[in-house]
Amino acid sequence: MSELSWKKEFVSKISGHRTTDLVALKQALKKYRGLAPRNLARHKVTYDARFDTYCTSTGCSLCARYCRNEGFYCQNTNDNTLFYRCPLMVDFGRDTFMGCSSADHPWTIAEYDDNPAPMIVLLRRCIAKARKAKK
């Protein structure tokens, strides 16, 4: 097993701004499940390298859809009203410039504490809401 096998199993192609919330959320959930210790160990890869490559604004369909910035982090850099409609922002109840980069957001916990569990919980909750809204 290797990074290539990990990527093949857990990373989807970035859908971009034309995707639906449900598709982008499912892609993110798949990726964060891949960061679970058992999955990393099975593929013999480390957390930090996978997170930095695949879970920042340049590797996230939600960021591509709602933030569209070129930076490492998903932030509201251009008074982007789309930013405030991102399901991760709406569910977390934040109207903040820092977005997912705020200190108590599950994304920040995933990045700095190497703990994807809170992000997985948030993504599951957002997926349930997106499914409900679709009906």
C-alpha positions, -999 to +999 in steps of 0.1 A: +000+000+000+011+036-006+000+072-011-012+062-045-034+035-031-047+058-004-055+085-029-073+060-052-095+049-024-102+082-006-097+112-029-122+122-056-115+146-084-123+182-074-158+189-087-154+227-088-180+254-085-206+237-107-211+207-084-239+202-059-235+206-022-243+169-017-216+157-042-190+181-026-199+170+009-197+133+000-163+138-015-151+156+016-165+129+039-147+102+018-114+121+022-118+127+059-126+090+065-094+083+047-076+103+075-088+079+102-057+063+118-067+028+107-070+039+070-037+057+071-019+028+087-034+004+062-019+024+034+013+032+053+010+070+049+012+098+074-016+123+084+002+156+079+012+150+043-023+138+033-040+166+050-018+194+036-022+180+001-058+171-001-078+189+027-069+226+020-088+250-002-070+239-033-081+203-027-117+208-016-148+209-038-167+229-012-139+256-013-139+255-051-177+260-050-179+287-023-146+304-018-128+303-051-097+318-036-062+308-046-048+305-011-040+276+012-070+284+035-106+290+026-113+325+037-135+353+027-110+375+009-131+394-015-164+401+003-176+368-013-212+363-003-209+327-016-185+320+013-213+325+039-235+299+021-210+270+024-227+242+042-198+239+067-202+276+076-240+275+078-241+244+100-213+255+122-232+288+127-203+311+118-204+344+102-166+350+103-139+362+081-118+332+090-143+305+079-131+270+085-098+284+097-113+297+130-097+281+160-127+260+171-139+248+137-137+211+131-114+217+100-089+235+123-091+206+148-084+182+119-054+202+107-037+210+140-047+181+162-045+154+135-081+145+144-106+141+116-134+129+138-151+163+145-150+171+107-165+137+099-194+145+123-199+179+108-199+165+072-224+138+081-247+163+096-244+186+065-250+156+042-282+147+061-294+183+057-285+184+020-305+152+015-334+166+033-333+198+013-332+178-019-365+161-012 
